[in-house]
Amino acid sequence: MTRVLILHSVGLLRSALMALLKAEGSFDVFAACWRTAWRQEEGLRPDVCVVDLDCPGAASLLEGGWEGPVTGTGTRLVVLATAERPGALRKAFEARALGYVDKDGSPCRLVRAIRQVAKGERFVDESLAFGFLEASRVPLTARELSVLARAAEGESIAEIARGLHLSNGTVRNYMASATRKVGARNRIDAIRISQRAGWV
Amino acid sequence: MTRVLILHSVGLLRSALMALLKAEGSFDVFAACWRTAWRQEEGLRPDVCVVDLDCPGAASLLEGGWEGPVTGTGTRLVVLATAERPGALRKAFEARALGYVDKDGSPCRLVRAIRQVAKGERFVDESLAFGFLEASRVPLTARELSVLARAAEGESIAEIARGLHLSNGTVRNYMASATRKVGARNRIDAIRISQRAGWV
């Protein structure tokens, strides 16, 4: 029986996804939030891990390198995603996720994804294809992204400059180019657009 | 049998919450997104409607006056909430929700909430109490909130001024007072803090 670990930051939705998989498929399902999974590391050893990319913390979990502390090697990754957040899709792709399930799809897609991924096969929902195209061309450079991410946390130009060891003028230039590239009207708009796309 | 309608913007989570309630309780459960519910208006007539306050669109659904188009009169409201978003709790309270379930709690709390609310009784998760305290004192005036909400959508000072029939200076004053009141460092920080709290 395929052992499935669901990682979700919200308790009730974690339980709900467990109930869904128990009702739909023949899986051995368990669920955890990031921190618990980390602590239970030794005992879990799932075959497939399902991660909702919209959870706060999902991005940094994936960035930390997927195979490792949480699940041990050998665990395959299925992500729940939306085409509107190409930045999140890209992070999952870079973390070598095998399964990509549209959060707006039907439950049987998730079941199929888990079955395929457990066999080591790739699974990608058609409806996410456009998001992948978008994900293939990050509009922003690494510098622009880090400036934007800090601005989104409320840092001033001077604070960002200090934090990244840049001059105020350089930070302003990065902000301006990021704003132009994402087609935003101003800095706040640039942050809004980039956050919705999952770039920052 | 209690007829329960789940309103959630994400298809997979809608199905998951349905599976949870089918497994845990003896309910007649169906689910929809806002738009579908609107269209199916005539047929639904649930006793209890469960709404996730974190869904985009939940706030405006509640603001539009709860009893009415979606469910018809007589439907009672249970919301899924977190203590960290007092603004969302307040909107649910103003829409006269009877049940308040912590999204980080166990599924049996949701089941109990639905049972109590179906009988016309109030249900509030203890863990949401602090959020309610926060919700009782909105830090911002209606004007400050509307200025902040427009700024969060990327509008410039001049655009906000035109939209609200105010002078640029007045909009700047509202932005400054909102920034001060929420303890923010600058406008972007004020938007970030207010969005996290669910005020805008």
Interface residues (C-beta under 8 A of the other chain):
Chain A: V10 G11 L12 L13 S15 A16 L17 A19 L20 K22 A23 E24 L80 V101 D102 K103 D104 G105 S106 P107 L110 A151 A152 E153 G154 E155 S156 A184 R185 N186 R187 I188 D189 I191 R192 I193
Chain B: V10 G11 L12 L13 S15 A16 L17 A19 L20 K22 A23 E24 L80 V101 D102 K103 D104 G105 S106 P107 L110 A151 A152 E153 G154 E155 S156 A184 R185 N186 R187 I188 D189 I191 R192 I193
